[in-house]
Amino acid sequence: MSSRGNLEWTINVSDGTTKVLEPERGLVGRIRDEVRSSITGFFKRIWRFFVEAWSIGVVEPKKFIHCFKVGFALCVVSLFYYMRPLYEGVGGTAMWAIMTVVVAFEYTVGATICKSFNRTVATTLAGSLGLGIHWIASQCGLKYEPIVLGVFIFIFAAIATFSRFIPYVKARFDYGALIFILTFSLISVSGYRVEKLVQMAQERVSTIAIGTSLCILTSMLISPAWAGSQLHNQTITNIEKLANSLEGYVAEYFSSEDSNGNVVPEDGLNKKLLGYKCVLNSKASEEVMANFARWEPSHGRFYFSYPWQQYLLINAAARSCAYCIDNLNTCIDSETQIQTPEYLKQHIKKYCMKLSICSSKVLKEVATTIRTNMKSTNIDFAVDEMNNEVEDLQTALKSLPYAVQQQSKTEKTVQQNDEKLEPPSEASMLDVLSVGTLVTLLIEAVGRIEQIVDAVDTLASIAEFKNQNEKKMQQKQSSEDTETNCHDQEAMKALEKV
């Protein structure tokens, strides 16, 4: 009997213990448990949603600010609908201003300007053409008017739709082509008189202009998020991730040691190794940011018509290097499975470690050049040092067969085998081939790093980056001028006292 006064049924188990038999729950009990678990799961999902949303806002606070900016813009533009004088001033089409804010307000300034420009120009152009086509059709009489309208709608809609397949138009004016088709079709098939169409078109263009202007001003004046700055920072991050991944993989292969000879913890090593994968998947976002960055006005160190296209070339070279690192990762995994002899690793360890350190140094120097917008005075020396290490590694690679022979001799001496020395076995040749593949991929990565350096040099030339020595000279000259002014002021004060 249980503590609650209820009878309990027990059975003897084969291992000598007893087990209490739980009574079966009825239908009502099962339904109650299912409802309870469903409600609990529902609230857990809501809680996880808020936790995830909060974490996103903490990582990128500007996303929270963007939400407030959209709410502010909608609040202001809705005054044209709520206030009678403003409502009458725009002819009762204030709802189009609200719709414009909803569809045109984007996260970055460039995206907002792009959509606003596309919407305004497409609406104006389509409205003007629609009015002209409607007037031409009305001159053809009631019998032929729908035929003329249908023909023109077919022609312009087909042309605008085809233009969306052109890469340049799709990248910059796809939204405008869509709005053009919509507006032109609506105006062309309207049954109003021409005079009323003109008034409607004017009111619609004015309200859309109000909405787009408010979007642009709010986006630029209240904590702006610049697409150009995001592309700039992402390019720097991509190159730094390549440097960490390349050095990390070589460190993992050779006993997980970093550039200072310290053992790298597993968590820290994994973070370094996985960084290059972000570079492989960043092409789409980079193209979008570069497209929107072209629309942005001067901000910070970036002027209008800044060479954002060159950033795409830099990131393309970075992705090429990331693919090479990915192949290096595959090669290291395969070598781990076949267990390359330790003496072969030791033969090339010093050279591979030096080359990975020099390569990482070059990439980090390139990232610093982009970050500071100044030409580095150390980049040429770092590249030369990297190429010298490549030559040393190639020399070590050529001497691998000799190392295998020496190892075979040593093993035979230890075993006191008096038989004639035989050539290396098939397994030894396979080991040499696998190590040679690793070295070849590492050298190939160096070649692709040089492509990144060349792309950054081109950016520095086009954007007119200053040299570090020039900046130091300017700072020195400025300090000397300040000291000279101070001495002149002191001399003038002394003369006044005399």
The 8 nearest C-alpha neighbors of each residue, nearest first, counted from 0:
[[1, 6, 7, 5, 4, 2, 3, 8],
 [2, 0, 3, 4, 5, 6, 7, 8],
 [1, 3, 4, 0, 5, 6, 7, 19],
 [4, 2, 1, 5, 0, 6, 7, 8],
 [3, 5, 1, 2, 0, 6, 7, 8],
 [6, 4, 1, 3, 0, 7, 2, 8],
 [5, 7, 0, 1, 4, 8, 3, 2],
 [8, 6, 0, 1, 5, 9, 19, 20],
 [7, 9, 20, 19, 6, 10, 21, 18],
 [10, 8, 19, 18, 20, 17, 7, 11],
 [9, 11, 18, 17, 12, 19, 8, 20],
 [10, 12, 17, 16, 18, 15, 13, 9],
 [11, 13, 16, 14, 15, 17, 10, 18],
 [12, 14, 15, 11, 16, 17, 10, 18],
 [15, 13, 12, 16, 11, 17, 18, 10],
 [14, 16, 13, 12, 11, 17, 18, 10],
 [17, 15, 12, 14, 11, 18, 13, 10],
 [18, 16, 11, 10, 12, 9, 19, 15],
 [17, 19, 9, 10, 20, 11, 16, 12],
 [18, 20, 9, 8, 21, 10, 17, 7],
 [21, 19, 8, 9, 18, 22, 7, 10],
 [20, 22, 19, 23, 8, 7, 24, 9],
 [23, 21, 24, 20, 7, 8, 25, 19],
 [24, 22, 21, 25, 20, 28, 26, 29],
 [25, 23, 28, 22, 29, 26, 27, 21],
 [24, 26, 28, 27, 29, 23, 30, 22],
 [25, 27, 29, 28, 30, 24, 31, 23],
 [28, 26, 30, 25, 29, 31, 24, 32],
 [27, 29, 31, 25, 26, 30, 24, 32],
 [28, 30, 32, 26, 31, 27, 33, 25],
 [29, 31, 33, 27, 32, 28, 34, 26],
 [30, 32, 28, 34, 29, 33, 35, 27],
 [33, 31, 35, 29, 30, 34, 36, 28],
 [32, 34, 30, 36, 35, 31, 37, 29],
 [35, 33, 37, 31, 32, 36, 30, 38],
 [34, 36, 32, 38, 33, 37, 31, 39],
 [37, 35, 39, 33, 34, 38, 40, 32],
 [38, 36, 34, 40, 39, 35, 33, 41],
 [39, 37, 41, 35, 40, 36, 34, 42],
 [38, 40, 36, 42, 37, 41, 35, 43],
 [39, 41, 43, 37, 38, 42, 36, 44],
 [42, 40, 38, 44, 43, 39, 37, 45],
 [41, 43, 45, 39, 44, 40, 46, 38],
 [42, 44, 40, 46, 45, 41, 47, 39],
 [45, 43, 47, 41, 46, 42, 48, 40],
 [46, 44, 42, 48, 43, 47, 49, 41],
 [45, 47, 43, 49, 48, 44, 42, 50],
 [48, 46, 50, 44, 45, 49, 51, 43],
 [47, 49, 45, 51, 46, 50, 52, 44],
 [50, 48, 52, 46, 51, 47, 53, 45],
 [51, 49, 47, 53, 48, 52, 46, 54],
 [50, 52, 54, 48, 53, 49, 47, 55],
 [53, 51, 49, 55, 50, 54, 48, 56],
 [52, 54, 56, 50, 51, 55, 49, 57],
 [53, 55, 57, 51, 56, 52, 50, 58],
 [56, 54, 52, 58, 53, 57, 59, 51],
 [55, 57, 60, 53, 59, 54, 58, 63],
 [56, 58, 54, 55, 59, 60, 53, 63],
 [57, 59, 55, 56, 54, 60, 53, 61],
 [60, 58, 56, 61, 57, 62, 55, 63],
 [61, 59, 56, 62, 63, 57, 58, 64],
 [62, 60, 64, 63, 59, 65, 224, 222],
 [63, 61, 65, 64, 60, 59, 56, 66],
 [62, 64, 66, 61, 60, 65, 56, 67],
 [63, 65, 61, 67, 62, 66, 68, 60],
 [64, 66, 68, 62, 63, 67, 61, 69],
 [67, 65, 63, 69, 64, 68, 70, 62],
 [66, 68, 70, 64, 65, 69, 71, 63],
 [69, 67, 65, 71, 66, 70, 72, 64],
 [70, 68, 72, 66, 71, 67, 73, 65],
 [69, 71, 67, 73, 68, 72, 74, 66],
 [70, 72, 74, 68, 69, 73, 67, 75],
 [73, 71, 69, 75, 74, 70, 76, 68],
 [72, 74, 76, 70, 75, 71, 77, 69],
 [73, 75, 71, 77, 72, 76, 70, 78],
 [74, 76, 72, 73, 77, 78, 71, 79],
 [77, 75, 73, 78, 74, 79, 97, 72],
 [76, 78, 80, 79, 74, 75, 73, 81],
 [79, 77, 81, 80, 76, 82, 75, 74],
 [80, 78, 85, 86, 77, 93, 82, 76],
 [79, 81, 86, 77, 78, 93, 82, 94],
 [80, 82, 78, 79, 77, 83, 86, 85],
 [83, 81, 85, 78, 84, 79, 80, 86],
 [82, 84, 86, 85, 87, 81, 80, 79],
 [85, 83, 87, 86, 82, 88, 79, 89],
 [86, 84, 79, 88, 87, 83, 82, 89],
 [87, 85, 83, 79, 80, 88, 84, 91],
 [86, 88, 90, 84, 85, 89, 91, 83],
 [87, 89, 85, 86, 90, 84, 91, 83],
 [90, 88, 87, 86, 91, 202, 92, 93],
 [89, 91, 87, 88, 92, 202, 86, 93],
 [90, 92, 86, 93, 89, 87, 80, 88],
 [93, 91, 94, 90, 95, 89, 203, 202],
 [92, 94, 95, 96, 80, 91, 79, 206],
 [93, 95, 97, 96, 92, 98, 80, 91],
 [96, 94, 98, 93, 97, 92, 99, 206],
 [95, 97, 210, 206, 99, 207, 93, 94],
 [98, 96, 94, 100, 99, 95, 76, 101],
 [97, 99, 95, 101, 96, 100, 94, 102],
 [100, 98, 96, 97, 102, 101, 210, 103],
 [99, 101, 97, 103, 210, 98, 104, 102],
 [100, 102, 98, 99, 103, 104, 97, 73],
 [101, 103, 99, 100, 104, 98, 105, 114],
 [104, 102, 100, 114, 115, 99, 111, 101],
 [105, 103, 111, 100, 214, 102, 101, 69],
 [106, 104, 111, 107, 110, 103, 108, 102],
 [105, 107, 65, 108, 224, 104, 110, 111],
 [108, 106, 224, 225, 110, 109, 226, 105],
 [109, 107, 111, 225, 110, 218, 224, 112],
 [108, 110, 291, 295, 294, 112, 292, 111],
 [111, 109, 113, 291, 107, 112, 108, 105],
 [112, 110, 105, 108, 104, 114, 109, 113],
 [111, 113, 115, 109, 110, 114, 116, 215],
 [114, 112, 110, 116, 111, 115, 109, 117],
 [115, 113, 117, 111, 103, 116, 112, 118],
 [114, 116, 112, 211, 118, 117, 113, 103],
 [117, 115, 119, 113, 114, 118, 112, 120],
 [116, 118, 175, 114, 120, 115, 119, 121],
 [117, 119, 115, 121, 116, 175, 120, 122],
 [120, 118, 116, 122, 121, 117, 115, 123],
 [119, 121, 123, 117, 122, 118, 124, 116],
 [122, 120, 179, 124, 175, 118, 123, 119],
 [121, 123, 125, 119, 120, 124, 126, 118],
 [124, 122, 120, 126, 121, 125, 127, 119],
 [125, 123, 121, 127, 126, 122, 120, 128],
 [126, 124, 183, 128, 122, 179, 127, 123],
 [125, 127, 129, 123, 124, 128, 122, 183],
 [128, 126, 124, 130, 129, 125, 123, 131],
 [129, 127, 131, 125, 130, 126, 132, 124],
 [128, 130, 126, 187, 132, 183, 131, 127],
 [129, 131, 133, 127, 128, 132, 126, 134],
 [130, 132, 128, 134, 129, 133, 135, 127],
 [133, 131, 135, 129, 134, 130, 128, 136],
 [132, 134, 130, 136, 131, 135, 187, 129],
 [133, 135, 137, 131, 132, 136, 130, 138],
 [136, 134, 132, 138, 137, 133, 131, 139],
 [137, 135, 144, 133, 139, 138, 134, 147],
 [136, 138, 134, 139, 135, 144, 140, 133],
 [139, 137, 135, 136, 140, 134, 144, 141],
 [140, 138, 136, 137, 143, 144, 135, 141],
 [141, 139, 142, 138, 143, 144, 137, 136],
 [140, 142, 144, 143, 139, 137, 145, 138],
 [141, 143, 140, 144, 145, 139, 146, 147],
 [142, 144, 146, 141, 140, 139, 145, 147],
 [143, 145, 136, 141, 147, 146, 139, 137],
 [146, 144, 148, 147, 143, 149, 142, 136],
 [147, 145, 149, 143, 148, 144, 150, 142],
 [148, 146, 150, 144, 149, 145, 136, 143],
 [149, 147, 145, 151, 146, 150, 152, 136],
 [148, 150, 152, 146, 147, 151, 145, 153],
 [149, 151, 153, 147, 148, 152, 146, 154],
 [152, 150, 154, 148, 153, 149, 155, 147],
 [153, 151, 149, 155, 150, 154, 156, 148],
 [152, 154, 150, 156, 151, 155, 157, 149],
 [153, 155, 151, 157, 152, 156, 158, 150],
 [156, 154, 158, 157, 152, 153, 159, 151],
 [157, 155, 159, 153, 158, 154, 180, 152],
 [156, 158, 160, 154, 155, 159, 153, 161],
 [159, 157, 155, 161, 160, 156, 154, 162],
 [160, 158, 162, 156, 161, 157, 176, 155],
 [161, 159, 157, 162, 163, 158, 156, 176],
 [160, 162, 158, 163, 159, 164, 157, 165],
 [163, 161, 159, 164, 165, 160, 158, 168],
 [162, 164, 169, 161, 160, 165, 173, 168],
 [165, 163, 162, 161, 166, 169, 160, 168],
 [164, 166, 162, 168, 163, 167, 169, 161],
 [167, 165, 169, 168, 170, 164, 163, 162],
 [168, 166, 170, 169, 165, 171, 172, 164],
 [169, 167, 172, 171, 165, 170, 166, 163],
 [170, 168, 173, 163, 166, 167, 171, 172],
 [169, 171, 167, 168, 166, 172, 173, 290],
 [170, 172, 168, 169, 173, 167, 290, 113],
 [173, 171, 168, 175, 174, 169, 176, 170],
 [174, 172, 169, 176, 175, 163, 168, 171],
 [173, 175, 177, 176, 172, 178, 117, 114],
 [174, 176, 117, 172, 178, 121, 177, 173],
 [177, 175, 179, 173, 174, 178, 159, 172],
 [176, 178, 174, 180, 179, 175, 181, 173],
 [179, 177, 181, 175, 180, 176, 121, 182],
 [178, 180, 121, 176, 125, 182, 177, 181],
 [181, 179, 177, 183, 178, 156, 182, 184],
 [180, 182, 178, 184, 179, 183, 185, 177],
 [183, 181, 185, 179, 184, 180, 125, 178],
 [184, 182, 125, 129, 186, 180, 185, 181],
 [183, 185, 187, 181, 182, 186, 180, 188],
 [186, 184, 182, 183, 187, 188, 189, 181],
 [185, 187, 189, 183, 129, 184, 188, 182],
 [188, 186, 129, 184, 189, 185, 133, 183],
 [187, 189, 186, 185, 184, 190, 148, 133],
 [190, 188, 186, 191, 187, 185, 196, 184],
 [189, 191, 188, 192, 187, 186, 196, 193],
 [192, 190, 189, 195, 196, 193, 194, 188],
 [191, 193, 195, 194, 196, 190, 189, 197],
 [194, 192, 196, 195, 197, 191, 134, 130],
 [195, 193, 197, 196, 192, 198, 191, 199],
 [196, 194, 198, 197, 192, 193, 199, 191],
 [195, 197, 193, 199, 194, 198, 200, 191],
 [198, 196, 200, 194, 195, 199, 201, 193],
 [197, 199, 195, 201, 196, 200, 202, 194],
 [198, 200, 196, 202, 197, 201, 203, 195],
 [201, 199, 197, 203, 198, 202, 196, 204],
 [200, 202, 198, 204, 199, 203, 205, 197],
 [203, 201, 205, 199, 200, 204, 89, 206],
 [202, 204, 200, 206, 205, 201, 199, 207],
 [203, 205, 207, 201, 202, 206, 208, 200],
 [204, 206, 208, 202, 203, 207, 201, 209],
 [205, 207, 96, 209, 203, 208, 204, 95],
 [206, 208, 210, 204, 96, 209, 205, 99],
 [209, 207, 205, 211, 206, 210, 212, 204],
 [210, 208, 206, 212, 207, 211, 213, 205],
 [209, 211, 96, 207, 213, 100, 208, 99],
 [210, 212, 214, 115, 208, 213, 209, 207],
 [213, 211, 215, 209, 214, 210, 208, 216],
 [212, 214, 210, 216, 211, 215, 217, 209],
 [215, 213, 211, 217, 212, 216, 104, 218],
 [214, 216, 218, 212, 213, 217, 219, 112],
 [217, 215, 219, 213, 218, 214, 220, 212],
 [218, 216, 214, 220, 219, 215, 221, 213],
 [217, 219, 215, 216, 223, 108, 220, 214],
 [220, 218, 223, 216, 217, 221, 215, 108],
 [219, 221, 217, 216, 218, 222, 223, 215],
 [220, 222, 223, 217, 219, 218, 68, 216],
 [221, 223, 220, 224, 219, 64, 218, 61],
 [224, 222, 219, 221, 218, 225, 220, 108],
 [223, 225, 107, 108, 226, 222, 106, 61],
 [226, 224, 227, 228, 107, 108, 223, 229],
 [225, 227, 229, 292, 288, 228, 107, 109],
 [228, 226, 292, 230, 225, 229, 231, 288],
 [227, 229, 231, 225, 230, 226, 232, 224],
 [228, 230, 226, 232, 227, 231, 233, 225],
 [229, 231, 233, 227, 228, 232, 288, 234],
 [230, 232, 228, 234, 229, 233, 227, 235],
 [233, 231, 235, 229, 234, 230, 228, 236],
 [232, 234, 236, 230, 235, 231, 229, 237],
 [235, 233, 237, 231, 232, 236, 230, 238],
 [234, 236, 366, 232, 238, 233, 237, 239],
 [235, 237, 233, 239, 234, 238, 240, 232],
 [238, 236, 234, 240, 239, 235, 278, 233],
 [237, 239, 241, 235, 240, 236, 366, 362],
 [240, 238, 242, 236, 241, 237, 363, 243],
 [241, 239, 274, 243, 237, 242, 238, 275],
 [240, 242, 238, 244, 239, 275, 243, 245],
 [241, 243, 359, 239, 240, 245, 244, 362],
 [242, 244, 240, 271, 246, 241, 245, 247],
 [245, 243, 272, 271, 247, 241, 246, 242],
 [246, 244, 242, 247, 248, 243, 241, 249],
 [245, 247, 355, 243, 249, 244, 248, 250],
 [246, 248, 244, 250, 245, 249, 271, 272],
 [249, 247, 251, 250, 245, 246, 244, 272],
 [248, 250, 252, 251, 246, 247, 253, 245],
 [251, 249, 255, 256, 247, 253, 248, 252],
 [252, 250, 255, 248, 249, 253, 254, 247],
 [251, 253, 249, 250, 254, 248, 255, 331],
 [252, 254, 250, 251, 255, 249, 348, 256],
 [253, 255, 256, 251, 252, 250, 262, 249],
 [256, 254, 251, 250, 253, 262, 263, 252],
 [257, 255, 262, 250, 260, 261, 254, 263],
 [256, 258, 260, 259, 261, 250, 263, 262],
 [259, 257, 260, 356, 256, 261, 352, 246],
 [260, 258, 257, 261, 256, 262, 356, 263],
 [259, 261, 256, 257, 258, 262, 263, 255],
 [262, 260, 256, 259, 257, 263, 258, 255],
 [261, 263, 256, 255, 257, 264, 260, 254],
 [262, 264, 256, 255, 268, 257, 261, 265],
 [265, 263, 267, 266, 268, 262, 255, 269],
 [264, 266, 268, 267, 269, 263, 255, 270],
 [267, 265, 269, 268, 264, 270, 263, 271],
 [266, 268, 270, 264, 269, 265, 271, 263],
 [267, 269, 265, 271, 266, 270, 263, 264],
 [270, 268, 272, 266, 271, 267, 265, 273],
 [271, 269, 267, 268, 273, 272, 274, 266],
 [272, 270, 244, 243, 268, 269, 274, 247],
 [271, 273, 244, 269, 270, 274, 247, 248],
 [272, 274, 270, 275, 271, 276, 269, 244],
 [273, 275, 240, 276, 271, 272, 277, 244],
 [274, 276, 278, 241, 277, 321, 273, 240],
 [277, 275, 279, 278, 274, 273, 280, 321],
 [276, 278, 275, 280, 279, 274, 281, 237],
 [279, 277, 275, 276, 281, 280, 237, 318],
 [278, 280, 276, 277, 318, 281, 321, 275],
 [281, 279, 277, 278, 282, 276, 283, 284],
 [280, 282, 278, 284, 283, 279, 285, 277],
 [283, 281, 285, 284, 280, 286, 279, 314],
 [284, 282, 286, 285, 281, 287, 280, 288],
 [283, 285, 287, 286, 281, 282, 288, 280],
 [286, 284, 288, 282, 287, 283, 289, 281],
 [287, 285, 289, 283, 288, 284, 290, 282],
 [286, 288, 284, 290, 285, 289, 291, 283],
 [287, 289, 285, 291, 226, 290, 286, 292],
 [290, 288, 292, 286, 287, 291, 307, 285],
 [291, 289, 287, 288, 292, 293, 286, 171],
 [290, 292, 109, 110, 288, 293, 289, 294],
 [291, 293, 227, 289, 226, 295, 294, 109],
 [294, 292, 291, 290, 295, 304, 289, 307],
 [295, 293, 109, 292, 291, 113, 112, 296],
 [294, 296, 109, 292, 293, 108, 297, 303],
 [297, 295, 303, 298, 294, 302, 304, 293],
 [298, 296, 302, 303, 301, 295, 299, 300],
 [299, 297, 301, 300, 296, 302, 295, 303],
 [298, 300, 301, 297, 302, 228, 296, 225],
 [299, 301, 298, 302, 297, 372, 228, 305],
 [302, 300, 298, 299, 297, 305, 303, 227],
 [301, 303, 297, 305, 298, 304, 300, 296],
 [302, 304, 297, 296, 305, 295, 301, 293],
 [305, 303, 293, 306, 302, 307, 294, 296],
 [304, 306, 303, 302, 307, 301, 462, 293],
 [307, 305, 308, 309, 304, 462, 461, 458],
 [308, 306, 310, 309, 305, 289, 293, 292],
 [307, 309, 311, 310, 306, 289, 312, 305],
 [308, 310, 312, 311, 307, 306, 458, 313],
 [309, 311, 313, 307, 308, 312, 314, 234],
 [312, 310, 314, 309, 308, 313, 315, 285],
 [311, 313, 315, 309, 310, 314, 316, 454],
 [314, 312, 310, 316, 454, 315, 311, 451],
 [313, 315, 317, 311, 316, 312, 318, 310],
 [314, 316, 312, 318, 317, 313, 311, 319],
 [317, 315, 319, 313, 314, 451, 318, 450],
 [316, 318, 314, 320, 315, 319, 321, 313],
 [319, 317, 321, 315, 320, 316, 279, 278],
 [320, 318, 316, 322, 317, 321, 315, 323],
 [319, 321, 323, 317, 318, 447, 322, 444],
 [320, 322, 318, 324, 323, 319, 275, 325],
 [323, 321, 325, 319, 324, 320, 318, 326],
 [322, 324, 320, 326, 321, 325, 444, 327],
 [325, 323, 327, 321, 326, 322, 328, 320],
 [324, 326, 322, 328, 327, 323, 321, 329],
 [327, 325, 329, 323, 328, 324, 330, 322],
 [326, 328, 324, 330, 325, 329, 440, 331],
 [327, 329, 325, 331, 326, 330, 324, 332],
 [330, 328, 326, 332, 327, 331, 333, 325],
 [329, 331, 327, 333, 328, 332, 326, 334],
 [330, 332, 334, 328, 333, 329, 335, 327],
 [333, 331, 335, 329, 330, 334, 328, 336],
 [332, 334, 336, 330, 335, 331, 329, 337],
 [335, 333, 331, 337, 336, 332, 338, 339],
 [334, 336, 338, 332, 333, 337, 331, 339],
 [335, 337, 333, 334, 338, 332, 339, 331],
 [336, 338, 334, 335, 339, 333, 430, 332],
 [339, 337, 335, 336, 334, 340, 341, 333],
 [338, 340, 430, 337, 334, 341, 335, 343],
 [341, 339, 342, 343, 338, 344, 430, 427],
 [340, 342, 344, 343, 345, 339, 338, 346],
 [341, 343, 345, 344, 340, 346, 406, 402],
 [344, 342, 346, 341, 345, 340, 347, 339],
 [345, 343, 341, 346, 342, 347, 348, 340],
 [344, 346, 348, 342, 343, 347, 341, 349],
 [345, 347, 343, 344, 348, 342, 395, 349],
 [348, 346, 350, 345, 344, 349, 351, 395],
 [347, 349, 345, 351, 350, 344, 346, 352],
 [348, 350, 352, 351, 347, 353, 345, 346],
 [349, 351, 353, 392, 352, 347, 348, 354],
 [352, 350, 354, 348, 353, 349, 347, 355],
 [351, 353, 355, 349, 354, 350, 348, 356],
 [354, 352, 356, 350, 351, 355, 357, 349],
 [353, 355, 351, 357, 356, 388, 352, 358],
 [356, 354, 358, 352, 246, 357, 353, 359],
 [355, 357, 359, 353, 354, 358, 360, 352],
 [358, 356, 360, 354, 385, 359, 355, 353],
 [359, 357, 355, 361, 360, 356, 354, 385],
 [358, 360, 242, 356, 362, 357, 361, 355],
 [359, 361, 357, 363, 358, 362, 364, 356],
 [362, 360, 364, 358, 359, 363, 381, 365],
 [363, 361, 365, 359, 364, 360, 242, 238],
 [362, 364, 366, 360, 365, 361, 239, 359],
 [363, 365, 367, 361, 362, 366, 360, 368],
 [366, 364, 368, 362, 363, 367, 361, 369],
 [367, 365, 363, 235, 369, 368, 364, 370],
 [366, 368, 370, 364, 365, 369, 371, 363],
 [369, 367, 365, 366, 373, 371, 370, 372],
 [370, 368, 372, 366, 367, 371, 365, 235],
 [369, 371, 367, 368, 372, 366, 235, 232],
 [370, 372, 373, 368, 369, 367, 374, 366],
 [373, 371, 369, 464, 368, 370, 374, 465],
 [374, 372, 465, 464, 371, 368, 466, 467],
 [375, 373, 466, 368, 465, 464, 467, 376],
 [374, 376, 377, 378, 368, 373, 467, 466],
 [375, 377, 378, 374, 467, 379, 466, 468],
 [378, 376, 380, 375, 379, 381, 364, 382],
 [377, 379, 381, 380, 375, 376, 382, 364],
 [380, 378, 382, 381, 377, 383, 376, 375],
 [379, 381, 383, 377, 378, 382, 384, 376],
 [380, 382, 378, 384, 379, 383, 361, 377],
 [383, 381, 385, 379, 384, 380, 378, 386],
 [384, 382, 386, 380, 385, 381, 379, 387],
 [383, 385, 381, 387, 382, 386, 380, 388],
 [386, 384, 382, 388, 357, 383, 387, 358],
 [387, 385, 389, 383, 388, 384, 382, 390],
 [388, 386, 384, 390, 389, 385, 383, 391],
 [387, 389, 391, 385, 386, 390, 354, 392],
 [390, 388, 386, 392, 387, 391, 393, 385],
 [391, 389, 393, 387, 388, 392, 394, 386],
 [390, 392, 388, 394, 389, 393, 395, 387],
 [391, 393, 395, 389, 394, 350, 390, 396],
 [394, 392, 396, 390, 395, 391, 389, 397],
 [393, 395, 391, 397, 392, 396, 390, 398],
 [396, 394, 392, 398, 393, 397, 391, 347],
 [395, 397, 393, 399, 394, 398, 392, 435],
 [398, 396, 394, 395, 399, 393, 400, 401],
 [397, 399, 395, 401, 396, 400, 402, 394],
 [398, 400, 402, 396, 401, 397, 403, 395],
 [401, 399, 403, 402, 398, 404, 397, 431],
 [400, 402, 404, 403, 398, 399, 405, 397],
 [403, 401, 399, 405, 400, 404, 406, 398],
 [402, 404, 400, 406, 401, 405, 407, 399],
 [405, 403, 401, 407, 406, 402, 408, 400],
 [406, 404, 408, 402, 407, 403, 401, 409],
 [405, 407, 409, 403, 404, 408, 402, 410],
 [406, 408, 404, 410, 405, 409, 411, 403],
 [409, 407, 405, 411, 406, 410, 412, 404],
 [408, 410, 406, 412, 407, 411, 405, 413],
 [409, 411, 413, 407, 412, 408, 406, 414],
 [410, 412, 414, 408, 413, 416, 409, 415],
 [413, 411, 415, 409, 414, 410, 408, 416],
 [412, 414, 410, 415, 411, 409, 416, 408],
 [413, 415, 411, 412, 416, 410, 409, 417],
 [416, 414, 412, 413, 411, 417, 410, 418],
 [415, 417, 411, 414, 418, 412, 413, 419],
 [418, 416, 415, 419, 411, 412, 420, 414],
 [419, 417, 416, 420, 421, 411, 415, 412],
 [418, 420, 421, 417, 416, 422, 411, 408],
 [421, 419, 418, 422, 408, 411, 407, 417],
 [420, 422, 419, 423, 424, 418, 407, 404],
 [423, 421, 424, 420, 404, 407, 425, 403],
 [424, 422, 427, 421, 425, 404, 428, 403],
 [423, 425, 427, 426, 422, 428, 421, 429],
 [426, 424, 428, 427, 429, 423, 430, 422],
 [425, 427, 429, 424, 428, 430, 423, 431],
 [428, 426, 430, 424, 429, 425, 423, 431],
 [427, 429, 431, 425, 430, 426, 432, 424],
 [430, 428, 432, 426, 427, 431, 433, 425],
 [429, 431, 427, 433, 428, 432, 339, 434],
 [430, 432, 428, 434, 429, 433, 435, 427],
 [431, 433, 435, 429, 430, 434, 428, 436],
 [434, 432, 436, 430, 435, 431, 429, 437],
 [433, 435, 437, 431, 436, 432, 430, 438],
 [434, 436, 432, 438, 433, 437, 431, 439],
 [437, 435, 439, 433, 434, 438, 432, 440],
 [438, 436, 434, 440, 435, 439, 441, 330],
 [437, 439, 441, 435, 436, 440, 442, 434],
 [438, 440, 436, 442, 441, 437, 435, 443],
 [441, 439, 443, 437, 442, 438, 327, 444],
 [440, 442, 438, 444, 443, 439, 437, 445],
 [443, 441, 445, 439, 444, 440, 438, 389],
 [444, 442, 440, 446, 445, 441, 439, 447],
 [445, 443, 441, 447, 442, 446, 320, 323],
 [444, 446, 448, 442, 443, 447, 449, 441],
 [447, 445, 443, 449, 444, 448, 442, 450],
 [446, 448, 450, 444, 449, 320, 445, 443],
 [447, 449, 445, 451, 450, 446, 444, 452],
 [448, 450, 452, 446, 447, 451, 453, 445],
 [451, 449, 447, 453, 448, 452, 316, 454],
 [450, 452, 448, 454, 449, 316, 453, 313],
 [451, 453, 449, 455, 450, 454, 456, 448],
 [454, 452, 456, 450, 451, 455, 449, 457],
 [455, 453, 451, 457, 313, 456, 452, 450],
 [454, 456, 458, 452, 457, 453, 459, 451],
 [457, 455, 459, 453, 458, 454, 452, 460],
 [458, 456, 460, 454, 455, 459, 461, 453],
 [457, 459, 455, 461, 456, 460, 462, 309],
 [458, 460, 464, 456, 462, 457, 463, 461],
 [459, 461, 463, 457, 458, 462, 456, 464],
 [460, 462, 458, 463, 459, 457, 306, 464],
 [461, 463, 459, 460, 464, 458, 306, 305],
 [464, 462, 460, 461, 459, 465, 458, 372],
 [465, 463, 459, 373, 372, 462, 374, 460],
 [466, 464, 373, 374, 463, 467, 469, 470],
 [465, 467, 374, 469, 468, 373, 470, 464],
 [466, 468, 470, 469, 373, 374, 375, 471],
 [467, 469, 471, 466, 470, 472, 376, 465],
 [470, 468, 472, 466, 467, 471, 473, 465],
 [469, 471, 473, 467, 472, 468, 474, 466],
 [472, 470, 468, 474, 473, 469, 475, 467],
 [471, 473, 475, 469, 470, 474, 476, 468],
 [474, 472, 470, 476, 475, 471, 477, 469],
 [475, 473, 477, 471, 472, 476, 470, 478],
 [474, 476, 472, 478, 473, 477, 471, 479],
 [477, 475, 479, 473, 478, 474, 472, 480],
 [476, 478, 474, 480, 475, 479, 473, 481],
 [477, 479, 481, 475, 480, 476, 474, 482],
 [480, 478, 476, 482, 481, 477, 483, 475],
 [479, 481, 483, 477, 478, 482, 476, 484],
 [480, 482, 478, 484, 479, 483, 477, 485],
 [481, 483, 485, 479, 480, 484, 486, 478],
 [482, 484, 480, 486, 485, 481, 479, 487],
 [485, 483, 487, 481, 482, 486, 488, 480],
 [484, 486, 482, 488, 483, 487, 489, 481],
 [487, 485, 489, 483, 488, 484, 490, 482],
 [488, 486, 484, 490, 489, 485, 483, 491],
 [487, 489, 491, 485, 490, 486, 484, 492],
 [488, 490, 486, 492, 487, 491, 485, 493],
 [491, 489, 493, 487, 488, 492, 486, 494],
 [492, 490, 494, 488, 493, 489, 487, 495],
 [491, 493, 495, 489, 490, 494, 488, 496],
 [492, 494, 490, 496, 491, 495, 489, 497],
 [495, 493, 497, 491, 496, 492, 490, 489],
 [496, 494, 492, 497, 493, 491, 490, 489],
 [495, 497, 493, 494, 492, 491, 490, 489],
 [496, 494, 495, 493, 492, 491, 490, 489]]
